Structures are given as C-alpha cells and as structure tokens.
Amino acid sequence: MQLSVVIITYNEEANIGRTLQSVQPLVADGKGEIIVVDSGSTDRTVEIAKSHGAKVFVEEWKGYAAQKNSAIDKAEWEWILSLDADECLDVGAAETIQILTSKPDGLTGTELQNLARSRGGDSLDTVETVMAYEEAFDVDSSKKGEDIPLALSGYWFPRKNHFLGRWIKHGGFWPDRKLRLFRRGYGRFDDRAVHETVRLDGHTAKVQRGSIIHHSYPTLSDYIDHMNRYSSLGAEMVVAKGKLRFSFINIVLRPVFTFIYNYFFRLGFLDGREGLLLHLYHAVYVSWKYAKAWELSRTKTTLSS
C-alpha cells in the first residue's frame, strides 16, 4: 500500500474525525499518510486531525482548486486519495482501494481472477471490481487480456449524498461519480472558482464496489449558506466569460425548468420531503447565480466607466 490521503479543511470539527477514521486502515502501520491543508480553522479541526496522525499544514485560503493542489503537492506516496472533509469511505470502498493500490504496476487479468477467488470467488462485489479493470482498459485484440497489466491512472467512485440525514437516490444525485483515487503526478484540479474537478492523464475505471459517503447538508441552514457562497463563486465564473445582461430566462425560467427536470423527469420526488426541499432550493441557487452574475457585471461596468 502506497497511499497519500489529502484533505482541505476549515472549521470541520464536526466532520473531520469521521473522515479520518474511515481511511485509518489504509494508512496505518506505515502503509500511507494523511495530508491536511487547513486555512486557519478556529475550532478543533487541527487538533482532531493531528490526533489521527495527520500531517497538518496551515495556509492562507487560495481557492478550492489551488488549496487541493497544494495538498497534492505535499503527498509523497504513489497513490493519492482526495476527499472532502465531509466525506468518508464505506467499508466496500476502503477494501476496493486496498485492491487497486496493492501493486504499483497494475494487476493482470489472471492476477485479478486469482484475487477474486482468494477473497471469495462467488462474491458479486469482488467480481464487479475485477470487471471494472477489464471493461475500462482498451485491450489490443491481438493479445490476451490476462497478459496485459492494467496499470490505470485513476478511479471513479460513486458518492452517496445525504441531505437532512437522508440518502438522496434520485434527481441526478446518484451515483454522482467522482474521480478521487489517482496516481501521483497524473492528476491535478482544474483552476476553477467552484465545482473543481481533477484533470487526469491516462486511463480510468469506474469502481463498482463501495461508495464515498457525503454528509453534505445536515441542516437547511447549512445548505442555504453553502448555496449562497457557491452562487457567488458561480456568478464570478459566468461573468468571466463576458458581459452579462439581465436575463428573465436565466433568472426565472431556467430555475423553473431545472426543478421540473430534476424533480419530475429524474424522479427526485421519490426522495420524499427531503427531495422536494433539495430540488426546490437548488432551483433557487440557479436563480441566485445568474442574478448575482448580472449584479456583478453591472458593478464592473459602472467602475470601468
């Protein structure tokens, strides 16, 4: 096992302990390391992180992508597992990561089949993990798949998003795959104000076993505060693309269509009252983003004139 777990934090004392506990088996006994880049927490975040053996670096906030890339730059091991502070691994995901990182040069098809048998060949979960390798790699038809090391560069994990304590399974929130495990030197986060993603060199696979648990919004206040902050960042991205006029379509109609599409066509109504509130306020976020973009664009125009 050669794994660096990288996490950025700010006032995450309610979450960080759970997150670090879930990755402890992957880094214990010198098998890996935990890197935490904190942006000046005023609660017990740093104390809790250090109590779990994390290497903590306190740095000025540079933005989501830059902060995460800073954590990646500090990693010393072959594989990087990037998690948010409010995410954790379930048992299946942790076991899958142990399989995926067990050999630096990848596993051949034969080795994967032997591994499946040694862990219980009749296990559907294990077989699906093996299939994730086989289906993700473009194997030359002139060669036998079992003779080719499947040294992939990264892996996508399904993520279970929890809203007000409920796992949201519909409306586009599941499986919500995220590229979280990748080889050091092969992936970095795109420099975006919000919704940053990993840009990766090489082949990837979708993990079939295990999930990342996202304890995102335990209260409505948390969600509203988050959407207020993200809508401002999203507005900056919209304005960066050019001057924006006041748009009835973007501020009024787009949110309505977003709600209808996610709640009805993508079956968000099957998630009960929590689903209704989530999609309702997500539509409000869309309206906020474009209204703030118009306001920001107008302000910049006034200052430049």
Legacy VTK file of the C-alpha trace (Angstrom):
# vtk DataFile Version 3.0
C-alpha trace
ASCII
DATASET POLYDATA
POINTS 305 float
0.000 0.000 0.000
1.416 3.375 -1.011
-1.334 5.900 -0.345
-1.491 9.603 0.478
-4.894 10.813 1.676
-5.248 14.554 1.012
-7.939 16.772 2.557
-8.504 20.527 2.832
-10.284 21.913 5.879
-11.752 24.976 7.509
-13.754 24.640 10.754
-14.603 20.988 10.113
-14.527 19.640 13.659
-17.987 18.095 13.152
-16.773 16.046 10.173
-13.022 15.543 10.091
-12.855 12.835 12.775
-15.333 10.628 10.901
-13.468 11.162 7.630
-10.062 10.293 9.057
-11.401 7.276 10.915
-12.691 5.826 7.645
-9.238 5.985 5.986
-7.230 4.898 9.024
-6.975 1.223 7.967
-5.466 2.329 4.636
-2.579 4.304 6.147
-1.947 2.540 9.470
1.385 0.837 10.232
3.324 2.969 7.779
1.192 1.997 4.767
0.479 5.625 3.898
-0.007 9.165 5.127
-2.721 11.766 5.699
-2.135 15.324 4.477
-4.442 18.063 5.789
-4.178 21.613 4.458
-6.120 23.890 6.793
-6.993 27.502 6.048
-6.999 28.851 9.602
-9.704 26.934 11.453
-10.832 28.485 14.721
-12.361 25.282 16.098
-10.788 21.883 16.967
-10.202 20.774 13.367
-6.396 20.873 13.532
-6.318 19.202 16.945
-8.555 16.346 15.765
-6.559 15.891 12.557
-3.270 15.645 14.447
-4.799 13.148 16.877
-5.376 10.856 13.879
-1.756 11.145 12.784
-2.306 13.658 10.000
0.407 15.996 8.774
-1.246 19.404 9.099
-0.248 22.470 7.099
-1.922 25.813 7.826
-2.069 28.025 4.741
-3.924 31.111 3.624
-7.030 30.347 1.574
-6.213 30.334 -2.151
-9.443 28.921 -3.583
-10.765 25.356 -3.708
-8.654 24.072 -6.603
-5.433 25.798 -5.529
-5.860 24.585 -1.947
-6.404 20.990 -3.074
-3.443 21.144 -5.455
-1.302 22.397 -2.599
-2.270 19.293 -0.623
-1.444 17.083 -3.631
1.984 18.711 -3.941
2.777 17.652 -0.369
1.930 13.981 -0.980
4.880 11.580 -1.005
3.297 8.229 -1.883
2.423 6.599 -5.200
-1.374 6.906 -4.963
-3.464 9.913 -3.935
-6.921 9.699 -2.408
-8.551 13.144 -2.405
-11.514 13.543 -0.073
-13.574 16.486 1.118
-13.718 16.964 4.870
-17.407 15.979 4.954
-16.825 12.749 3.002
-15.848 9.318 4.253
-15.337 5.826 2.829
-17.687 2.943 3.437
-16.156 -0.485 4.113
-16.528 -1.577 0.490
-14.689 1.481 -0.839
-11.825 1.025 1.622
-11.421 -2.636 0.651
-11.543 -1.761 -3.054
-8.797 0.845 -2.614
-6.638 -1.789 -0.931
-7.067 -3.981 -4.010
-6.450 -1.200 -6.522
-3.264 0.070 -4.897
-1.802 -3.312 -3.950
0.622 -3.383 -6.914
2.273 -0.256 -8.381
2.389 -1.668 -11.932
-1.221 -2.797 -12.008
-2.694 -6.294 -11.964
-3.114 -8.657 -14.893
-6.447 -10.282 -15.607
-5.138 -13.601 -14.254
-3.979 -11.968 -11.016
-7.328 -10.261 -10.604
-9.188 -13.535 -11.077
-6.914 -15.221 -8.520
-7.503 -12.339 -6.137
-11.241 -12.703 -6.599
-11.039 -16.409 -5.810
-8.849 -15.844 -2.775
-11.340 -13.323 -1.416
-14.322 -15.485 -2.278
-14.862 -16.174 -5.949
-18.633 -16.223 -5.616
-18.702 -12.653 -4.293
-20.594 -10.486 -6.778
-18.978 -7.369 -5.333
-15.473 -8.729 -5.895
-16.274 -9.910 -9.404
-17.641 -6.445 -10.230
-14.410 -4.905 -9.003
-12.463 -7.186 -11.326
-14.766 -6.289 -14.213
-14.088 -2.592 -13.579
-10.500 -3.221 -14.667
-11.357 -5.353 -17.656
-14.015 -3.056 -19.067
-12.086 0.177 -18.597
-8.898 -0.704 -20.441
-8.713 -0.720 -24.242
-7.018 -4.099 -24.742
-5.326 -4.891 -28.066
-7.421 -7.635 -29.657
-4.252 -9.446 -30.737
-3.234 -10.016 -27.130
-4.844 -11.911 -24.313
-6.290 -9.629 -21.678
-4.857 -11.679 -18.833
-1.310 -10.983 -20.088
-1.632 -7.183 -20.031
-1.013 -5.303 -16.751
-3.925 -2.981 -16.211
-1.986 -0.033 -14.795
-4.752 2.546 -14.756
-4.163 6.135 -13.652
-7.359 6.837 -11.728
-10.661 5.517 -10.420
-14.163 6.962 -10.188
-16.155 6.217 -7.039
-19.932 6.520 -6.664
-20.918 9.026 -3.988
-23.931 8.854 -1.690
-25.134 12.389 -0.957
-27.002 12.861 2.311
-29.398 15.775 2.713
-31.063 16.385 6.101
-29.913 12.885 7.059
-31.431 11.130 4.027
-29.511 9.463 1.218
-30.726 11.158 -1.976
-31.005 8.429 -4.623
-32.772 10.276 -7.450
-32.855 13.597 -9.271
-29.316 13.202 -10.596
-27.690 12.808 -7.173
-26.831 9.120 -7.547
-24.392 7.605 -8.408
-22.690 11.050 -8.676
-19.309 9.521 -9.569
-16.186 11.413 -8.513
-12.570 10.870 -9.543
-10.978 10.554 -6.121
-8.158 7.993 -6.415
-5.305 8.628 -8.864
-1.581 8.176 -9.292
0.672 10.962 -8.016
1.885 13.121 -10.862
-1.021 12.176 -13.134
-3.829 14.364 -11.793
-4.469 17.929 -10.640
-7.558 20.003 -10.005
-8.620 22.452 -12.703
-8.288 26.068 -11.614
-11.966 26.947 -11.221
-13.705 29.037 -8.581
-16.224 26.280 -7.806
-17.101 22.700 -8.813
-13.423 21.915 -9.277
-12.613 18.589 -10.961
-9.483 16.510 -11.458
-7.779 16.667 -14.841
-6.067 13.328 -15.315
-3.526 11.889 -17.749
-4.143 8.224 -18.582
-6.922 5.658 -18.418
-9.536 5.468 -15.662
-12.092 2.955 -14.420
-15.426 3.200 -12.636
-15.333 1.377 -9.321
-18.314 -0.940 -8.894
-17.868 -1.797 -5.238
-18.097 0.631 -2.346
-19.067 4.289 -2.121
-17.973 7.608 -0.758
-20.466 8.874 1.809
-21.079 12.615 1.534
-22.507 14.080 4.748
-23.162 17.314 2.936
-26.058 19.207 4.484
-27.325 18.057 7.892
-29.466 21.211 8.254
-31.264 23.620 5.937
-29.120 26.445 7.268
-26.002 24.590 6.142
-27.433 24.125 2.670
-28.597 27.732 2.287
-25.233 29.077 3.495
-23.448 26.770 1.074
-25.640 27.735 -1.876
-25.218 31.417 -1.086
-21.438 31.026 -1.158
-21.395 28.801 -4.241
-23.806 31.002 -6.173
-21.417 33.923 -5.672
-18.490 31.866 -6.952
-20.593 30.573 -9.830
-21.564 34.129 -10.710
-17.886 35.069 -10.954
-17.346 32.221 -13.413
-20.302 33.355 -15.525
-19.069 36.955 -15.639
-15.547 35.820 -16.517
-16.951 34.522 -19.794
-18.146 38.001 -20.781
-20.566 40.828 -20.006
-23.962 39.592 -18.880
-27.307 41.339 -19.349
-30.317 40.925 -17.105
-31.979 37.727 -18.319
-35.531 36.728 -17.429
-34.791 33.322 -18.919
-31.765 32.661 -16.707
-33.125 34.196 -13.505
-36.708 32.928 -13.687
-37.297 30.286 -16.353
-34.049 28.336 -16.056
-34.608 27.655 -12.315
-38.197 26.533 -13.009
-37.074 24.164 -15.763
-34.240 22.898 -13.564
-36.716 21.999 -10.823
-39.160 20.322 -13.219
-36.417 18.309 -14.900
-34.747 17.069 -11.709
-37.847 16.620 -9.558
-40.168 15.033 -12.098
-38.222 13.665 -15.068
-35.273 12.451 -12.972
-37.628 11.149 -10.260
-36.496 13.458 -7.477
-39.986 13.203 -5.960
-39.142 9.625 -4.881
-36.845 11.064 -2.191
-39.764 12.368 -0.153
-39.880 15.674 1.649
-36.084 15.938 1.667
-36.061 15.549 -2.110
-38.641 18.278 -2.529
-36.689 20.741 -0.391
-33.384 19.873 -2.035
-34.598 20.426 -5.595
-36.614 23.491 -4.651
-33.628 25.229 -3.088
-31.294 24.024 -5.816
-33.541 25.861 -8.286
-33.247 28.948 -6.082
-29.454 28.583 -6.250
-29.624 28.705 -10.062
-31.632 31.933 -9.875
-29.215 33.443 -7.359
-26.221 32.601 -9.528
-27.500 34.428 -12.595
-28.922 37.344 -10.622
-25.579 37.787 -8.866
-23.791 37.494 -12.206
-25.908 40.339 -13.587
-25.274 42.420 -10.471
-21.526 41.753 -10.631
-21.384 42.540 -14.340
-23.260 45.802 -13.787
-20.942 46.790 -10.960
-17.839 46.143 -13.069
-19.326 48.147 -15.942
-20.020 51.092 -13.609
-16.497 51.012 -12.164
-14.885 50.908 -15.602
-16.919 53.831 -16.969
LINES 1 306
305 0 1 2 3 4 5 6 7 8 9 10 11 12 13 14 15 16 17 18 19 20 21 22 23 24 25 26 27 28 29 30 31 32 33 34 35 36 37 38 39 40 41 42 43 44 45 46 47 48 49 50 51 52 53 54 55 56 57 58 59 60 61 62 63 64 65 66 67 68 69 70 71 72 73 74 75 76 77 78 79 80 81 82 83 84 85 86 87 88 89 90 91 92 93 94 95 96 97 98 99 100 101 102 103 104 105 106 107 108 109 110 111 112 113 114 115 116 117 118 119 120 121 122 123 124 125 126 127 128 129 130 131 132 133 134 135 136 137 138 139 140 141 142 143 144 145 146 147 148 149 150 151 152 153 154 155 156 157 158 159 160 161 162 163 164 165 166 167 168 169 170 171 172 173 174 175 176 177 178 179 180 181 182 183 184 185 186 187 188 189 190 191 192 193 194 195 196 197 198 199 200 201 202 203 204 205 206 207 208 209 210 211 212 213 214 215 216 217 218 219 220 221 222 223 224 225 226 227 228 229 230 231 232 233 234 235 236 237 238 239 240 241 242 243 244 245 246 247 248 249 250 251 252 253 254 255 256 257 258 259 260 261 262 263 264 265 266 267 268 269 270 271 272 273 274 275 276 277 278 279 280 281 282 283 284 285 286 287 288 289 290 291 292 293 294 295 296 297 298 299 300 301 302 303 304
